[in-house]
Amino acid sequence: MTHIQLKVSSRQRQGWTELTTVLLVQLGAFLFAVGWLVGVLLLWTSDRWRLRDKVIGTVLIPGGLAVPIFLTFSPERCTTVIDGGIVTAEQCGHISYVPWLDTTLLILLWVASLVSAGWLIHSARQPEIDNSRSSFA
C-alpha cells in the first residue's frame, strides 16, 4: 500500500496567503465587512509587504472593490423638482446628482481599487524584503 504525500513548499503556501489577503482586502467587505477587516489584519501582520504597501492596501479605497461594485450596481437615487404640479427637472445618480461628476467618481473608485489590488499583487511577487526597513521607500 503506497501513500501519496503532497508537499507544499513554504513559498507556495505563502503565495496562497498573499492571494487570500489581497482577495479579502478587495472583496471581503461583501462578507459583512468582517472579511475586509481580516484581510487588513493579514496585510498588516505579514512580513511580505512594506509599510507603503500596507497603507496603500488599507487607505486607498477602504473596502476595496466592494465599494465601486456596490455603488455601480445599486439603484440610482433620484430627486424630482415639481413646480405647479409639473415635473421641471429630475436628477439621478449613485454618488452625485450631477451626471458627469457621478460617472467620474465611479470611474475613479474603480481605478483606485484596481490599482490598489494590482499594487499589492505586484509587491507580493517582489523578492523578499528586508524586515528591518519600515520606510515608505
C-alpha positions as CSV (number, residue, x, y, z in Angstrom):
1,M,0.0,0.0,0.0
2,T,1.5,3.3,-1.0
3,H,0.8,6.6,0.4
4,I,1.0,9.7,-1.6
5,Q,2.1,12.8,0.2
6,L,1.6,16.2,-1.3
7,K,4.3,18.6,-0.2
8,V,3.5,22.2,-0.4
9,S,6.6,24.4,-0.3
10,S,6.6,27.3,2.1
11,R,6.7,29.7,-1.0
12,Q,3.5,28.1,-2.4
13,R,1.8,28.4,1.0
14,Q,3.0,31.9,1.2
15,G,1.6,32.6,-2.3
16,W,-1.8,31.4,-1.2
17,T,-1.7,33.5,2.0
18,E,-0.8,36.6,-0.1
19,L,-3.6,35.9,-2.6
20,T,-6.1,35.3,0.2
21,T,-5.0,38.6,1.8
22,V,-5.5,40.6,-1.4
23,L,-8.9,39.0,-2.1
24,L,-10.1,39.7,1.4
25,V,-8.9,43.3,1.2
26,Q,-10.5,43.8,-2.1
27,L,-13.7,41.8,-1.8
28,G,-14.0,41.0,1.9
29,A,-16.4,43.9,2.5
30,F,-19.1,41.7,0.9
31,L,-18.8,39.4,4.0
32,F,-20.4,41.9,6.3
33,A,-17.2,43.9,6.4
34,V,-15.6,41.3,8.6
35,G,-13.7,39.8,5.6
36,W,-12.2,43.2,4.8
37,L,-11.1,43.6,8.4
38,V,-9.5,40.1,8.4
39,G,-7.7,41.0,5.1
40,V,-6.4,44.2,6.6
41,L,-5.2,42.3,9.6
42,L,-3.4,39.7,7.4
43,L,-1.9,42.6,5.4
44,W,-0.5,44.4,8.4
45,T,0.8,41.3,10.2
46,S,2.5,40.0,7.1
47,D,6.3,40.5,6.6
48,R,5.7,40.3,2.8
49,W,4.6,43.9,2.3
50,R,6.4,47.2,3.2
51,L,4.7,49.9,5.2
52,R,3.9,51.8,2.0
53,D,2.1,48.7,0.5
54,K,0.1,48.3,3.7
55,V,-1.0,51.9,3.7
56,I,-2.0,51.7,0.0
57,G,-4.0,48.5,0.6
58,T,-5.7,49.9,3.6
59,V,-6.4,53.5,2.9
60,L,-6.6,53.9,-0.9
61,I,-10.2,52.6,-1.0
62,P,-11.3,51.1,2.3
63,G,-13.5,48.2,1.4
64,G,-11.6,47.6,-1.8
65,L,-13.5,46.6,-4.9
66,A,-16.7,46.1,-2.9
67,V,-17.3,49.8,-2.8
68,P,-17.3,50.6,-6.6
69,I,-19.1,47.3,-7.3
70,F,-21.9,48.2,-4.8
71,L,-22.2,51.8,-5.9
72,T,-22.2,50.8,-9.6
73,F,-24.9,48.2,-9.3
74,S,-27.0,49.9,-6.6
75,P,-30.2,51.7,-7.7
76,E,-29.7,55.3,-8.6
77,R,-31.1,57.9,-6.2
78,C,-33.2,60.5,-7.9
79,T,-34.6,63.9,-7.0
80,T,-37.5,65.4,-8.8
81,V,-38.3,69.1,-8.9
82,I,-42.1,69.7,-9.3
83,D,-43.3,73.2,-10.0
84,G,-47.0,73.8,-10.1
85,G,-47.8,70.1,-10.5
86,I,-45.4,69.7,-13.4
87,V,-42.1,67.9,-13.3
88,T,-39.5,70.5,-14.2
89,A,-36.3,68.5,-13.5
90,E,-35.2,65.1,-12.5
91,Q,-31.6,64.3,-11.4
92,C,-30.3,60.8,-10.7
93,G,-27.0,59.3,-9.7
94,H,-25.2,56.8,-7.5
95,I,-22.9,59.2,-5.6
96,S,-23.8,62.7,-7.0
97,Y,-26.8,64.1,-8.8
98,V,-24.5,65.7,-11.4
99,P,-24.2,63.1,-14.2
100,W,-20.6,63.9,-15.3
101,L,-19.4,64.0,-11.6
102,D,-21.2,60.8,-10.7
103,T,-19.6,59.0,-13.6
104,T,-16.2,60.5,-12.9
105,L,-16.3,59.5,-9.2
106,L,-17.4,55.9,-10.1
107,I,-14.5,55.6,-12.6
108,L,-12.1,57.0,-10.0
109,L,-13.3,54.4,-7.4
110,W,-12.9,51.6,-9.9
111,V,-9.4,52.7,-11.0
112,A,-8.2,53.3,-7.4
113,S,-9.4,49.9,-6.3
114,L,-7.9,48.1,-9.2
115,V,-4.6,50.0,-8.8
116,S,-4.5,49.1,-5.1
117,A,-5.1,45.4,-5.9
118,G,-2.5,45.4,-8.7
119,W,0.0,47.1,-6.4
120,L,-0.4,44.6,-3.6
121,I,-0.1,41.7,-6.1
122,H,3.0,43.3,-7.7
123,S,4.6,44.0,-4.3
124,A,3.9,40.5,-3.1
125,R,5.7,39.0,-6.1
126,Q,8.9,41.0,-5.4
127,P,11.8,39.3,-3.8
128,E,11.8,39.1,-0.1
129,I,12.2,42.4,1.6
130,D,14.5,43.3,4.5
131,N,12.2,43.3,7.5
132,S,14.4,45.8,9.3
133,R,13.2,48.5,6.9
134,S,9.9,50.2,7.7
135,S,10.2,53.2,5.4
136,F,8.0,54.3,2.6
137,A,10.8,53.7,0.1
